[in-house]
């Protein structure tokens, strides 16, 4: 990494106690006027006050000690680099309480951070703007001068002066709405005082919205705000929120502390959602569900995001991390418990199996790189915060908390959580504080175990071999070494972990026969009553955050458990995923894994297929750089067509959520791979859909769209763009945006890329259009990278160093596979630095070099195997 910028936290001479904040946004000129009256405490006599401030002009500032004369500030010295301002006073401010008053002006920017404008179209077709906020991590300072650090908590009294025909919302409930004396078209809206909280959770929204409401069983008023005319689409999220609040109250044994909670859909929104206390903001696609036009995966996504943000109301909002170093705890915890919550609300989603595919394996993929980072990163300067909003903080964080929960047991875990929340409510805490509470509740060495997972990057590979003794005992020899994406290394990295290990046998595949804590490089475990024909497996439930490499004999005995489904779904998935990553790292041959993949012919489980599909996708992308890409497409068709035939195109009576997800996955995979019957049916159904004769069900749209585009021409693209324009729902627009990149001809690919920057695509969604092109084909990848280079200024300026720039880079670059490309990319970013995406660039270059090595190492053997297979099936 480059040298860290020198950074100092704000001095603590003066502390806020309460912010009285009045804001008057102008939705036409995109500016706002603000008045701050902050009750402060001077701790050490001083003649200056240092605060955070960015893109704000201070007009006047004064300080009045309690019962004393007002002192006017004589100078405002802005340190723009550090986003600070120093107010200088002509005389000393003495210890004690006082009132700081600041009048200021700012702009409603279009960067999706701070106090910003969000564009929407009214039902009559007129373009208007809402004023909304996104303050995490360090952008409250763009809305008002403040002490913008998570540990400097205060209460907030907010007043908004807004057009009288607009909705105005903030964290707390409205207490008064009265005409504004200077202008009869405006009203002054006053909100109740908030509890003590950090600046990054403050929020306001001014715009036009409808809502649906209910009360949760514990008496909290819950509302979901939607675009005008779409209140219906808020009902699903409302139901989830109303079920979720009592679930968390019960789980933590701490009531939700505010009188109301609002969930609101914001048109232009960079993240998925933001947990502002009492006013949670969402992308439209993370909140709105339409009974006709929303697919099953969107429902699941909304349920997870609602579960995630509501968990933060306790974990993050009531107890806040002391500094951004502990962000992972906030996010990792919420990313784990969102699954617990969805499992409670929708047991039919089998969501914990999906966790392994969505979070656990994704985190391992990233964390095996040299350019990974520990879960806990010391963060200094605000520009460093953005880059830790990544899969390590969220997905690895969630995975190690899942492992910890399993190691402690639910009862003690809840006891420890409750103790932690009560001890630190309305205060700040660090990671160690949580470990201490959990240690007291469980009596286990939590801090010692967990610090090996949070303070060092990477995770172990456990190598295991077994020896059958007479009298039916089996002796297992385990050894641990850091797992590296580049394969086995000798000597250099002696990192060790304290690994909670569980072991099961074929007698009872889903429960651990033995649980041990592995604290050394090697250990021996003895299992009794295991007969020679029974298998032994590590990590049932795929809960421990490690990969396993079995001796050949042990693996041989496990593989039939995939065919006959005696292994649990999550373990079939884990076994396959471990093998795939061992092949990627060059520790076993890729052909071995292809053989294992063929054993999944009887597989019924959606998540297992989803993970298999993902890995085949990675392999297919890799082999797009060879002359035999069509052979791997043939392999994909062979693997997926039996399940495709069993499922068919139309839902059967009694099918559920997971069948719908599986059908979409399989048909999309077969369609893209050019499976003739699937392609024909997709074309037929697409035509009927476009002509309005037979609308495609929401669950079939993605697979059909991607299939017809992949094998389509310019008129197909025209039709898709027309459907995009007509779509009233953001979800449908996004669905189309994500698949446009499947188109194959160069000039059409260019057209899609130009479309990505057009007015028709929301700023935050441009990334998925470009990413779709890069992931669509070898040609698409080349075009997308050139497009990103050519439009770098605009893209970088648009995302201003937020995490969308990292996502764009990752999506555009991950599929390359030559050393030359890695060097070119490194050169480009040396010349065009993107500080918040620096680590992402390094990770991409590392991945490209690994792909290149993998290709060199295995492509001949893969080619030979695919040809042999084809020859033997043609006999």
VENMOQUI-V238011 format. One line per field, one symbol per residue. ss: DSSP state (@ for helix, = for strand, . for the rest). burial: 1 if it has 24 or more other ideal C-beta (glycine too) atoms within 12 Angstrom, else 0. A space follows every 10 residues. Layout:
ss=???
burial=???
This chain:
ss=.......... ...======= ======.... ========== ==...===== ==...===== =====....= =========@ @@.======= ===..===== =======.=. ...======= =.....==== ====.....@ @@...=.... ...======= ===...==== ...======. .....===== =.....=.@@ @..====.== =====..... =======... @@@@@@@@@@ @@@@@@@@@@ @@.......= ======.... ..==....== ===@@@.... .....@@@@@ @@@@@@@@@@ @@..=...== =..@@@@@@@ @@@@@@@@@@ @@@@@.@@@. @@@@@@@@@@ @@@@@@@... .......... .@@@.@@@.. @@@@@@@@@@ @@@@@@@@.@ @@@@@@@@@@ @@@@...==. @@@@@@@@@@ @@...@@@@@ @@@@.....= ========.. ...======= ==........ ........== =====..... ...=====.. .======... .....===.. ......==== .@@@@@@@@@ @@@.....@@ @@@@@@@@@@ @@@@.....@ @@@@@@@@@@ @@...@@@@@ @@@@@@@@@@ @@@.....@@ @@@@@@@@@@ @@@@@@@... ......@@@@ @@@@@@@@@@ @@...@@@@@ @@@@@@@@@@ .......@@@ @@@@@@@@@@ ...@@@@@@@ @@@@@@...@ @@@@@@@@@@ @@...@@@@@ @@@@@@.... ..@@@@@@@@ @@@@@@.@@@ @@@@@@@@@@ .@@@@@@@@. ..@@@@@@@@ @@@.....@@ @@@@@@@@@@ @...@@@@@@ @@@@@@@@@@ @@@@@@@@@@ @@@@@@@@@@ @@@@.
burial=0000001011 0011111111 1111111000 0111111111 1100010111 1111110100 1111100000 1010010100 0111111010 0010001111 1111111111 1111111111 0000000111 1111111111 1111111111 1111111111 1110011111 1111000000 0000011111 1011111111 1111111111 1111010001 1111111101 0011111111 1111111110 1101111111 1111111111 1111111111 1111111111 0011111111 1111111111 1111111111 1111111111 1111111111 1111110011 1111111111 1111111111 1111111010 1111111111 1111111111 1111111100 0111111111 1001111111 1111101110 1101011011 0111111111 1111110000 0001010111 1111111000 0000111111 1111110010 0111111100 0010111001 0001111111 1111111111 0001101110 1100011111 1111111111 1111111111 1111111111 0010111111 1111111111 1111110110 1111111111 1011001010 0000001111 1111111111 1111100110 1110110011 0000011111 1111111111 1100011011 1011001011 1111111111 1111100111 1111111001 1111111111 1111111111 1111101110 1100110111 1111111111 1111111100 1100110110 0101111111 1111111111 1111101110 1110110010 00000
